[in-house]
Structure formats: structure tokens, C-alpha cells
Amino acid sequence: MPVYDSEASGKLLPGEASCPVSSSFHPTQGMEQFEMLDATLDSEHPRHVLRLCRRSVSLVAILALVFGVAWALAPQNPMQLHKSQQLDYERMDAERSVSPNMQPKLQHEPRPKLRPEPPLDSVCSSIGCDKPFVGVNLGGWLLLEGWMWSEEMESKGLADEWSLIKHHGGPRSHRAISLMHEHWDTFLTSKHLDQLQDFGITHVRIPVGYWLVDYDSADGYVDGGKYFLHRGLKWLKERGMRAVIDMHALPGAQAATAVWSGREERNASFFIKRKHNERGRHAMLRLARLIHSFEEDEQVSGVVFGMELMNEPDFAFWDTPRGIRETYEDMIPEIRRILPADTYMLLLNFQEFPRMVWSVDWLSQIRRHSKDFRNVVYDVHMYHGYGDDGRRGIHWSVHKDSCKTCCRDPKLLHPLSHKNVPMVIGEYSLNTDNFVDDDFRKQFWHNQLSLWTNTPGMVGSFFWNFRILPAPHDYYSEMSLIDLMDSNGGPLPAPHTLELAKLCGQHDLTRCPHFDLENVTPISDCNWK
């Protein structure tokens, strides 16, 4: 998430050796189940080697010369643009624009004779789009974050998964292995999926780390997550639910100070160090091959409809060498050789701030001239916490969030709808950086679902998160859907019981303040007239 401030399968996957699995859990079970599959994948893609598109020598020379001059004349090193993800958003909001030194380079001029924009129907081919789906993230399961497991992690000063494993003796320690396997086995159960399905959840987004498909004990993580992923997909198929697998963490981290990257790093080294970038790209291909292999397994086939290449990359690296744009332009064609557009959706996240301009223009253009970008969707993460509602110097009231959801946030999404770029809300929640009551949460939930439903080009949404383990003072409870559902005694009604035909039908939208599309940002204040 953004930081604005401050039963088991008995059928084997292709290439596996016989490995009978019982429904009972054993700490060492699952670690060997996919070894043959790993070997198969590595035989075609040697570690850290990418089969990238060949380009002519002359074109490479020209591009290298042009970029070398631009790099030499750059006002500052892009690697120094952010020492962390925490920006001075108060200043940026006052200026209403990105500082010249923080602006990425302009997108190349549109190519001549562009094809018409692909219809949104091409996006819906893999999932159907009668109306936007209502989904949830399965975060904190196969990739841990300290705040989501307060008792074992946050309360002990352990912010990320790497720190937790180190604290328990390292990746080869029996204590660490047992801890991780028990967590994977119990954090998500078939009962949880029953509850979510009964509530109306049809799709899930599953965050994973690169080590799931490219394991090396030297990285400091415990192996064995693929077995539990396979088991979870089997449960989803039994319930007719669908899944996106999200490469949430990449080698070296794609953003600084990000606890969701497996290991909190001081820099976004995935974009800075070539070895991390090449290994991360290799992991993307291996995840794509793993997803494709699921179609050969009756127990999990048809469940995974999409893949996300990376989560919340630091947008300062939009147009740098090995940056976001270059990574997407290189990897989408490669992944499309494995996951064809008529079957699989690809989700791209950007975290562009303060307004979605560069990334939207780029995706709109490239969707026109590259067939590989058909069924590619823009992933928006939209929170009111993390420096919006909790911004210093701004008085918060319970009416601000309804104003933001009903009046401001549609303007933030407008560039995507206007450019006919399909979108998914990959993460949202009910957090406000303030203590709120159940009536507020119910209204906030209703308003957000109505916004997703009434936004042109919206494919679906994933609430963050399906579950948060208890924390002192009930912190983070507004992000634990299992506990918020009215069927479990919480305040939230099932989506199908809500009137969603109109945007914020409970509010008079003529009282919305005016927002200039050129200046509105995710931290713009909002007050009803």
C-alpha cells in the first residue's frame, strides 16, 4: 500500500515427481513438491538470463547515444530523487504540480497511423464484465508484513518477513521453517473462503515474493510457499472463484522503506542494480510459467486469470535505465508468449503522484500500437489514509471521506476513463488515520463500491485485506474484511444488498465542491458545500 506520509492436492503439476500429499499438515511438506517444476523452468530460462526481444545493432547504438546525452545533461541523478517514499506532499499540494526536477521525461511522440483504442471487451475476455467484480486481497499470507501480524512481528520490532525469519534463526532453522509453514497453513483456510464467498467476494489478488519462484536460501526466506498457493487455488476452484497473482516483492525492492517488499531497503535497488533487475525480470517469467502450468492441472485450472508484474514501484524510476517503463515494455511481450491476451489479464501498477498523467498517456498509446498490450489493465491503489486524511494541518471530520469518495476521487480516475484505459482498483480500504465508528465504515464501504460500479472502464476491485491478525487497541481493524462483514458481527453489508446503480446515491452531488482536473491530487481536501 502506498506511503503518502511519513484440502491438499493429490494431482501433480507438470514435471513433478510423485509426491503424495495428505490433508494433514507437516512442516516439511510442500518444500519438495515443486522442485521438478523449478528445474523444468530453469532449463529454459537459466538464472538471471532473459530472452529479450532482439533489436538491430544500429537502433541500439542510436538509442544508447541519445540516452547517454540526455543522462549527462540531467539536472540530478534519478536515483537520488527519493531517499524514501515519504515526499513533502504539503509543498506539492500547494504548488499543484510536480517539481521540474521530479518530472519524468516526456513520452515519445505517438506513432503515426495508430490503430483505434482496443475495446474494453478485450479486457473482459478473460473474466467477463457484466459489472465490476468485488474482490479482496489475500495479503499477509504468502508475503508477510509486520503490522498485519502484530503479536509475532510488529510488537517485537520486526517490520518485514526477512527480519522475522532472521529473528527465528534464518531460513534453514527448524524454528523459522515451522513458524512459516504453520502461518501459511492457518492464516488462510477453506472456511475463510467460504465466508468470503457467502459475503459476495468472487475474485482474489494474491501477493507473493520473487523467492516463491526463484528460491535461494541466501536471500533469507523460507521455502515451501508454492504448495500452499496450489492448495489455495484448489479451494478457489471448488468455490468458482478467480485469482490474480501479484508479484508484490522484487529483488532489491522496487520502492524504498517498503515493508511489503520482503525486506525493507533504503533504496529501490531493483531499478538501480542490474543484477537485481535481471533477476526480478527472470522471476516474472518464472511466475508466468508457473501460472501457465496450472492450466494443465484439473484441480486448479481456470482459476488464475491474471498476473501483476510489480506492486507500487517508486515512480521516480519511471523513465530511468531499467526503470518502470522499460521493464514493462520489455517484459509484457515476453510474458505474452507464455500468457496469451485472450486468456490472461496483466495488471500494471505505477503509483504516479500527484496525478496520473505520464503513465496513463503511455499505456493509452502503447495499447494502440502493440497487440501484446491487449487485456492489460491499469492497477490503481486508492486510500484515504497514509497522509491524506491524516495530513498535518488539516482538520478531519467524518464528512470529508464521503466528499472525497463522491466528489474528488471520480476526478482522480477521470484520466483513465477519458483515455479509454481499463482499470482495476488493486487496493483500497476503510482506513482514515482516525478512529471511526461502524456507521461511518458502513457508509464509506457503500460509497466506494458505488464509485467502482459507476466508473467507466472499471473491471473490478480488491479490498485490502481479507484478514488482519489482532493488534493492540484494535488497530488496523478497519482493514480486516473477515471481521468487518455483517455475517461475522461487523458493520459491512454484503455488496449485493446495496443500491449501487448511482454514484453515492445517499448524497446530494450538487453539493460537491469544484475540482480542476489539472490540479486535483490524492491529498486534495474536500468539504461539502
C-alpha positions in Angstrom: 0.0 0.0 0.0 1.2 3.5 -0.7 3.1 5.6 1.9 1.9 9.1 1.4 3.2 10.3 4.7 5.8 9.7 6.8 -7.5 -29.7 1.2 -4.5 -30.7 -0.4 -3.9 -31.7 -4.0 -3.2 -35.2 -4.9 -2.7 -34.3 -8.6 0.8 -33.3 -9.6 1.7 -30.3 -11.7 3.5 -31.0 -15.0 7.1 -32.2 -14.5 6.7 -33.1 -10.8 7.9 -36.3 -9.3 5.4 -38.4 -7.4 4.8 -36.7 -4.1 1.6 -37.9 -2.5 0.0 -35.2 -0.2 -2.3 -35.9 2.6 -4.8 -33.4 4.1 -2.8 -33.3 7.3 -0.1 -30.7 7.6 3.6 -31.4 8.1 6.2 -28.7 8.5 8.4 -30.1 5.7 5.6 -31.0 3.3 5.4 -28.8 0.3 9.1 -27.8 0.1 9.9 -30.6 -2.3 6.6 -30.7 -4.2 7.6 -28.3 -6.9 11.4 -29.0 -7.2 11.0 -30.7 -10.6 8.8 -27.9 -11.9 11.5 -25.4 -10.8 14.1 -27.5 -12.7 12.0 -27.5 -15.8 11.6 -23.8 -15.7 15.3 -23.1 -15.1 16.2 -25.4 -18.0 14.5 -23.0 -20.4 15.4 -19.8 -18.6 18.9 -20.0 -16.9 19.0 -17.9 -13.8 19.5 -14.2 -14.4 19.2 -14.7 -18.2 16.4 -13.0 -20.1 15.2 -13.8 -23.6 14.5 -10.2 -24.5 13.4 -9.0 -28.0 16.3 -8.7 -30.4 16.9 -5.3 -31.7 19.2 -4.2 -34.6 22.7 -3.1 -33.7 22.1 0.3 -35.4 19.0 1.0 -33.3 20.7 0.1 -30.1 23.6 2.4 -31.0 21.3 5.3 -31.7 19.3 4.8 -28.6 22.4 4.5 -26.5 23.9 7.7 -27.9 20.6 9.6 -27.4 20.1 8.4 -23.9 23.7 8.9 -23.0 23.5 12.6 -23.9 20.2 13.0 -22.0 21.6 11.3 -19.0 24.7 13.5 -18.9 22.6 16.7 -19.1 20.0 15.5 -16.5 19.6 18.0 -13.6 20.1 15.4 -11.0 20.6 11.7 -10.6 17.2 10.0 -10.6 18.4 7.6 -8.0 18.7 10.5 -5.6 15.2 11.8 -6.3 13.8 9.9 -3.4 15.7 8.9 -0.3 12.5 7.3 0.8 8.9 7.2 -0.4 8.0 10.0 2.0 7.6 13.2 0.0 6.8 16.7 1.0 3.2 16.4 -0.1 2.1 19.6 1.6 4.5 21.6 -0.6 3.5 19.6 -3.7 -0.2 20.1 -3.0 0.4 23.9 -2.6 2.3 24.0 -5.9 -0.3 21.8 -7.6 2.3 20.4 -9.9 5.3 18.1 -9.9 8.6 19.9 -9.4 10.6 20.2 -12.7 13.4 18.1 -11.2 10.9 15.3 -10.3 9.2 15.2 -13.6 9.9 12.1 -15.7 10.9 12.7 -19.3 8.2 13.2 -21.8 6.8 10.2 -23.5 7.9 9.7 -27.1 5.6 11.2 -29.7 2.7 9.0 -30.7 3.5 6.8 -33.6 1.7 7.7 -36.8 -1.3 5.7 -38.1 -2.3 4.5 -34.7 -4.9 1.8 -34.6 -8.2 2.5 -32.8 -8.2 2.1 -29.0 -8.8 -1.6 -28.1 -12.4 -2.0 -26.9 -12.9 -2.8 -23.2 -14.4 -6.1 -24.3 -10.9 -7.3 -25.0 -10.2 -6.9 -21.3 -13.3 -8.7 -20.3 -12.5 -11.8 -22.4 -10.7 -13.5 -19.6 -13.2 -12.8 -16.8 -16.5 -11.3 -18.2 -17.5 -7.8 -17.4 -21.3 -7.6 -16.9 -20.4 -5.4 -13.9 -17.2 -4.8 -11.9 -16.3 -7.7 -9.7 -15.9 -7.3 -6.0 -12.7 -8.9 -4.7 -10.3 -8.9 -1.9 -6.5 -9.2 -1.3 -5.1 -12.3 0.4 -2.2 -10.2 1.7 -0.2 -11.2 4.8 -0.4 -14.9 3.7 2.4 -15.8 1.4 4.2 -12.5 2.0 4.3 -11.1 5.5 4.2 -7.5 6.7 4.9 -6.8 10.4 1.8 -4.6 11.1 -0.5 -7.4 9.8 0.8 -9.9 12.5 1.3 -7.6 15.4 1.8 -10.2 18.1 4.6 -12.0 16.4 6.2 -9.2 14.4 5.3 -5.5 15.0 5.3 -5.8 18.8 8.8 -7.2 18.6 10.1 -4.6 16.2 10.1 -6.9 13.2 8.8 -5.0 10.2 9.2 -7.5 7.4 9.4 -11.2 6.5 13.2 -11.2 6.2 13.5 -9.8 9.8 11.1 -12.3 11.2 13.0 -15.3 9.7 16.3 -13.9 10.8 14.9 -13.4 14.3 14.0 -17.1 14.4 17.4 -18.4 13.3 17.4 -18.0 9.5 15.9 -19.8 6.5 17.4 -23.2 7.4 16.3 -23.0 11.0 13.7 -25.6 12.0 12.1 -22.9 14.2 11.7 -20.5 11.3 10.5 -23.2 8.9 7.9 -24.4 11.4 6.7 -20.9 12.1 6.3 -20.0 8.4 4.6 -23.3 7.5 2.2 -23.0 10.3 1.4 -19.5 9.3 0.8 -20.4 5.7 -1.3 -23.4 6.8 -3.6 -21.4 9.2 -3.7 -17.8 8.0 -5.9 -18.7 5.0 -8.3 -21.6 5.4 -11.1 -23.1 3.4 -13.5 -21.7 6.0 -12.3 -18.2 5.3 -13.0 -18.6 1.6 -16.5 -19.9 2.4 -17.2 -16.8 4.4 -15.9 -14.5 1.7 -17.9 -16.3 -1.0 -21.1 -16.1 1.0 -20.5 -12.4 1.5 -20.2 -11.9 -2.2 -16.5 -11.9 -2.9 -15.7 -13.5 -6.3 -12.1 -12.6 -7.0 -8.9 -12.5 -5.0 -5.5 -10.9 -5.5 -2.6 -13.0 -4.1 0.6 -11.1 -3.3 3.8 -13.2 -3.5 7.5 -12.5 -3.3 10.0 -13.4 -6.0 11.5 -16.1 -3.8 8.3 -18.2 -4.4 9.5 -18.9 -7.9 13.3 -18.2 -7.7 14.3 -19.6 -4.3 17.8 -19.1 -2.9 18.3 -19.6 0.9 20.9 -16.8 0.8 18.1 -14.3 0.4 16.9 -15.1 3.9 13.5 -16.5 3.2 11.9 -19.9 4.0 11.0 -22.1 1.0 7.7 -24.0 0.5 5.1 -21.4 -0.3 4.1 -22.9 -3.7 2.5 -25.9 -2.0 0.1 -23.6 -0.1 -0.5 -21.5 -3.1 -1.6 -24.6 -5.1 -3.8 -25.7 -2.2 -5.4 -22.2 -2.0 -6.1 -22.2 -5.8 -7.7 -25.6 -5.5 -10.0 -24.2 -2.8 -10.9 -21.3 -5.0 -11.8 -23.5 -7.9 -14.1 -25.6 -5.7 -15.9 -22.3 -5.0 -15.9 -20.9 -8.5 -13.7 -18.0 -7.5 -10.9 -16.4 -9.6 -7.4 -15.1 -8.8 -4.7 -12.7 -9.8 -1.2 -13.5 -8.7 0.7 -10.3 -7.8 4.5 -10.1 -7.8 4.4 -8.0 -4.7 8.2 -8.1 -3.9 11.1 -8.0 -6.3 14.9 -8.5 -5.6 16.4 -5.4 -4.0 12.8 -3.9 -3.6 11.1 -1.7 -6.2 10.5 1.1 -3.6 12.5 2.3 -0.6 11.4 1.7 3.0 8.6 -0.7 1.9 7.9 -3.4 4.5 5.8 -5.2 1.8 8.9 -5.9 -0.3 10.0 -8.8 1.9 13.0 -6.9 3.2 12.8 -3.2 3.9 15.5 -1.5 1.9 16.9 2.0 1.9 16.8 2.3 -1.8 14.7 0.9 -4.7 17.6 -1.3 -5.8 15.6 -3.3 -8.2 15.8 -0.3 -10.5 19.4 0.7 -9.5 21.4 -2.5 -9.6 21.5 -4.5 -12.8 21.8 -7.9 -11.0 18.6 -7.3 -9.1 16.7 -6.0 -12.1 17.7 -9.0 -14.3 16.9 -11.5 -11.5 13.5 -9.8 -11.0 12.7 -10.0 -14.7 13.6 -13.6 -14.7 11.3 -14.2 -11.7 8.4 -12.5 -13.6 8.9 -15.0 -16.4 9.1 -17.9 -14.0 5.8 -16.8 -12.3 4.2 -16.6 -15.7 5.3 -20.1 -16.5 4.0 -21.3 -13.1 0.6 -19.7 -13.8 0.5 -21.3 -17.2 1.4 -24.7 -15.8 -1.7 -24.5 -13.6 -3.9 -25.0 -16.7 -2.5 -28.5 -17.1 -3.8 -29.4 -13.6 -7.5 -30.1 -13.3 -7.6 -29.2 -9.7 -6.6 -25.6 -10.3 -7.1 -24.9 -14.0 -9.2 -21.9 -14.9 -8.7 -20.2 -11.5 -5.8 -17.7 -12.3 -7.0 -15.2 -14.8 -4.3 -12.6 -14.3 -0.8 -11.6 -13.2 0.6 -8.4 -11.8 4.2 -7.6 -12.7 5.1 -5.4 -9.7 3.5 -3.7 -6.8 3.8 0.1 -6.0 7.1 0.8 -7.8 8.7 4.2 -7.0 7.6 6.4 -9.8 10.9 8.4 -9.7 12.2 5.5 -11.8 9.6 5.8 -14.5 12.0 6.6 -17.3 15.4 5.7 -16.0 17.6 2.8 -17.2 15.9 -0.4 -16.1 13.0 1.7 -14.9 9.3 1.1 -14.7 8.5 1.9 -18.3 11.5 0.0 -19.8 10.7 -3.0 -17.6 7.0 -3.1 -18.7 7.9 -2.6 -22.4 10.4 -5.4 -22.3 8.5 -7.8 -20.2 5.0 -7.6 -21.5 5.9 -9.1 -24.9 7.9 -11.9 -23.2 5.1 -12.7 -20.8 2.6 -12.7 -23.6 4.4 -15.6 -25.2 3.5 -17.5 -22.1 0.2 -16.0 -21.0 -1.8 -15.1 -24.1 -4.1 -12.0 -24.1 -7.3 -13.9 -24.8 -6.9 -15.8 -21.6 -4.9 -13.8 -19.2 -5.1 -10.2 -17.9 -1.9 -8.4 -17.0 -2.1 -5.7 -14.3 0.3 -2.8 -14.2 0.8 -0.6 -11.2 2.6 2.8 -11.3 2.0 4.9 -8.1 2.3 8.1 -10.1 1.8 11.2 -7.9 0.3 13.7 -7.7 -1.8 13.0 -10.9 -2.0 10.0 -13.2 -0.6 11.6 -16.4 2.6 10.1 -17.8 1.6 6.5 -17.1 -1.9 6.9 -18.4 -0.7 8.6 -21.6 1.9 5.9 -22.1 -0.5 3.0 -21.6 -3.1 4.6 -23.8 -0.6 5.0 -26.6 1.0 1.6 -26.4 -2.3 -0.2 -26.2 -3.0 1.2 -29.7 0.2 0.0 -31.5 1.1 -3.2 -29.6 -1.2 -6.2 -29.7 0.8 -7.6 -26.7 -0.9 -4.9 -24.5 -4.4 -6.1 -25.2 -6.0 -7.2 -22.0 -3.5 -5.0 -20.0 -5.1 -3.1 -17.1 -4.1 -0.1 -15.1 -4.0 -1.0 -11.3 -5.0 1.9 -9.1 -4.4 1.9 -5.3 -6.8 4.4 -3.7 -6.6 5.0 0.0 -7.7 7.9 2.2 -5.1 7.1 4.8 -1.3 7.4 4.6 -1.1 11.1 4.6 -4.5 12.1 3.1 -7.0 12.2 5.9 -4.1 12.3 8.4 -2.3 15.2 6.8 -0.8 17.7 9.1 -2.7 21.0 9.5 -5.9 19.7 8.0 -8.9 19.2 10.4 -10.6 15.9 9.7 -14.3 15.2 10.1 -16.5 12.2 9.2 -17.9 14.1 6.3 -14.6 14.5 4.5 -14.4 10.9 3.3 -17.8 10.9 1.7 -16.9 14.2 0.0 -13.6 12.7 -1.3 -15.2 9.4 -2.5 -18.2 11.1 -4.2 -16.6 14.3 -5.5 -12.8 14.2 -5.6 -11.9 10.6 -6.4 -14.0 10.4 -9.6 -11.9 13.3 -10.9 -8.7 11.3 -10.0 -9.9 8.4 -12.1 -11.1 10.5 -14.9 -7.8 10.4 -16.9 -8.2 6.6 -17.3 -11.8 6.7 -18.3 -11.2 9.6 -20.7 -8.3 7.8 -22.4 -10.3 4.5 -22.5 -7.8 2.7 -20.4 -9.3 -0.2 -18.4 -8.6 -0.1 -14.7 -8.8 -2.2 -11.6 -8.7 -0.9 -8.0 -6.0 -3.2 -6.8 -6.1 -1.9 -3.2 -8.5 0.2 -1.2 -9.8 0.1 2.4 -11.7 1.9 5.1 -8.7 3.4 6.9 -8.7 7.2 7.5 -5.8 7.6 10.0 -8.6 8.4 12.5 -10.8 6.4 14.9 -14.3 5.9 13.4 -17.5 4.1 14.3 -19.4 1.4 12.5 -21.9 3.8 10.9 -19.0 5.6 9.2 -17.4 2.4 8.0 -20.7 1.2 6.5 -21.2 4.4 4.6 -17.6 4.6 3.4 -17.9 1.0 2.1 -21.1 1.8 0.3 -19.8 4.9 -1.3 -16.6 3.3 -2.5 -18.4 0.3 -4.1 -20.8 2.8 -5.8 -17.8 4.6 -7.2 -16.2 1.5 -8.6 -19.5 0.4 -10.1 -20.2 3.7 -11.8 -16.7 4.4 -13.2 -16.4 3.8 -17.0 -13.7 1.2 -17.7 -13.7 -0.3 -14.2 -13.1 -4.0 -14.3 -13.2 -4.7 -10.6 -11.8 -4.0 -7.2 -9.8 -5.8 -4.4 -10.3 -4.7 -0.8 -7.2 -4.6 1.4 -7.3 -7.0 3.2 -9.2 -10.2 3.8 -7.7 -10.6 7.2 -5.5 -8.7 9.7 -4.4 -10.5 12.9 -5.4 -8.7 16.2 -3.3 -5.7 17.2 -3.4 -3.6 20.4 -6.2 -1.1 20.7 -7.9 -2.7 17.7 -5.5 -1.0 15.3 -6.0 -1.9 11.7 -9.4 -3.5 12.3 -10.8 -1.3 9.5 -8.7 -3.3 7.0 -9.8 -6.8 8.0 -12.8 -7.8 5.9 -13.5 -11.1 7.6 -14.1 -9.2 10.8 -16.0 -6.3 9.2 -18.6 -8.5 7.4 -22.0 -8.3 8.9 -22.3 -12.1 8.8 -19.5 -12.1 11.4 -21.0 -9.4 13.5 -19.3 -6.5 11.7 -20.9 -3.4 10.2 -20.5 -4.1 6.5 -23.5 -5.3 4.5 -22.9 -7.7 1.6 -22.4 -5.9 -1.7 -25.5 -7.4 -3.3 -27.7 -5.9 -0.6 -26.5 -2.3 -1.5 -28.0 0.1 -4.0 -25.1 0.8 -6.3 -26.8 1.9 -9.5 -25.9 5.6 -8.8 -22.7 7.1 -7.6 -23.1 7.9 -3.9 -26.9 7.6 -4.1 -27.3 8.7 -0.4 -25.7 12.1 -1.1 -26.6 15.2 -3.0 -23.8 15.5 -5.5 -24.8 19.1 -6.4 -23.1 20.0 -3.1 -19.8 18.7 -4.4 -17.0 21.4 -4.5 -15.3 22.1 -7.8 -12.1 20.3 -8.6 -9.9 21.3 -11.5 -8.8 18.1 -13.4 -5.4 19.6 -14.0 -4.8 20.2 -10.3 -6.7 17.7 -8.2 -4.4 15.3 -6.3 -5.0 12.3 -3.9 -4.4 14.6 -0.9 -6.7 17.5 -2.1 -9.0 18.4 0.8 -12.8 18.1 0.3 -15.7 19.7 2.1 -19.3 19.5 1.1 -20.9 22.9 0.2 
